[in-house]
Amino acid sequence: MKLAAALYPGLGQAGSLLNSGALKGVALKHGVSPAQAALAWCPCQPVLAIPKAGSVPHVEENAAAEGLELDAEDLAAIDRAFPGPKRKQPLAML
């Protein structure tokens, strides 16, 4: 499952996405949350993230991901954990 497809239904509802060892490792390396690591990955891909937030602190946490720059090692780790599909397939819907 490519991370972009996993992000579509929402980070909090994407099952094990935020518990991924790859995202946790990247997050730990940069001192951020796995959600912030996932949001920082999006601009590096042809993906648009529209994060949901239910509180001001959640909005601030999401916004802080903007300043996070992932290096090639980070991107490779996430891509290995969430390989793209071999063929076209529909995105999961909630």
C-alpha positions, -999 to +999 in steps of 0.1 A: +000+000+000+016+033-011+015+059+017-005+082-005-033+057-006-031+051+031-033+089+038-065+092+018-089+078+045-071+099+071-040+094+092-059+086+124-082+061+106-055+044+085-050+015+108-014+007+114+000+035+093+011+057+122+024+026+140+047+018+110+083+012+121+095+033+091+074+064+101+082+059+138+119+058+129+118+089+107+098+107+134+122+097+162+152+108+141+137+143+136+120+146+170+085+148+156+053+126+156+047+099+130+018+120+116+042+149+111+067+126+093+039+114+070+027+150+063+063+160+055+065+131+030+036+144+010+052+174-008+080+151-020+054+131-040+026+139-064+002+140-034-019+167-018-025+163+020-056+179+036-050+170+072-080+170+096-077+186+130-102+189+159-083+213+181-059+242+180-030+221+193-037+195+165-037+223+139-004+235+153+011+200+152+000+195+116+014+229+106+048+222+122+053+194+097+057+221+070+092+229+083+104+193+084+127+183+056+131+146+050+164+134+035+169+107+009+173+081+036+140+091+052+122+090+019+136+056+010+126+041+043+090+053+039+089+042+003+102+007+013+075+004+040+047+016+017+055+004-019+033+017-047+008-006-063+018-026-094-014-016-112-042+009-109-064+003-080-091+023-062-083+042-030-099+029+002-130+048+013-144+051+048 
